Amino acid sequence: MSLMITDECINCDVCEPECPNNAISQGEEIYQIDPNLCTQCVGHYDEPQCQQVCPVDCIPLDPDHQESQDELYQKYLVISGKA
């Protein structure tokens, strides 16, 4: 599954630079995560870095974009050019 940012986001700017896939960007009102680029940091880190730094815990799994660990890893390979 990719991650998503909820309305509880306070726009603190700490998550965006932590994303190794550049999946996080500023939306109209809050930050947003591109599900096509989010791999939950699979291939880069053991845990999603955005979740680790978020001070309000507003980055849950996105139920609309369910993916297995293997699918996330395959997406990482494509994004990183290692496929």
C-alpha positions in Angstrom: 0.0 0.0 0.0 1.1 3.5 -0.6 0.7 6.0 2.2 -1.6 9.1 2.3 -1.6 12.3 4.3 -4.8 13.2 6.2 -6.4 16.5 6.9 -4.6 16.6 10.2 -1.5 17.7 8.4 -0.1 20.9 9.8 2.2 21.7 6.8 5.3 21.5 8.9 7.5 20.7 5.9 9.4 17.8 7.5 8.1 14.9 5.5 8.8 16.1 1.9 12.6 16.1 2.1 12.6 12.7 3.8 10.9 10.9 0.8 13.6 9.1 -1.3 11.1 8.8 -4.2 10.0 12.4 -4.3 6.4 11.2 -3.8 5.5 14.0 -1.4 4.5 17.4 -2.6 2.6 20.5 -1.4 -1.1 20.2 -2.4 -3.6 23.0 -2.4 -4.0 23.0 1.4 -1.8 20.2 2.8 0.9 17.9 1.6 0.0 15.0 -0.6 1.6 11.7 -1.6 1.6 10.4 -5.2 0.6 6.7 -4.9 2.5 6.0 -8.1 5.8 7.0 -6.5 5.2 5.9 -2.9 6.9 2.6 -2.0 6.7 3.1 1.8 10.5 3.5 1.5 10.8 -0.2 0.4 14.2 -0.5 -1.2 15.6 2.5 0.7 14.8 2.1 4.4 13.2 -0.4 6.8 10.4 2.0 7.7 8.6 4.9 5.9 10.7 7.9 6.7 7.8 10.4 6.4 5.9 8.5 9.2 9.0 8.6 11.4 9.3 12.4 11.2 5.7 13.4 11.2 4.9 15.2 14.5 1.1 14.7 14.2 1.0 11.1 13.0 -1.1 11.9 10.0 0.4 9.5 7.4 -1.5 6.2 7.5 -1.7 3.5 4.8 -3.9 4.5 1.8 -6.7 1.9 1.6 -7.4 2.9 -2.0 -3.9 1.8 -3.1 -3.2 -1.6 -1.7 0.1 -3.3 -2.7 2.1 -6.2 -1.3 5.7 -5.8 -0.2 6.8 -7.5 -3.4 4.7 -5.0 -5.5 6.2 -2.1 -3.6 9.7 -3.5 -4.2 9.0 -3.9 -8.0 7.7 -0.3 -8.1 11.0 0.8 -6.3 13.0 -1.1 -9.0 11.2 0.7 -11.8 11.3 4.2 -10.1 15.0 3.8 -9.3 15.9 2.6 -12.8 17.1 -0.8 -11.5 14.4 -2.9 -13.2 
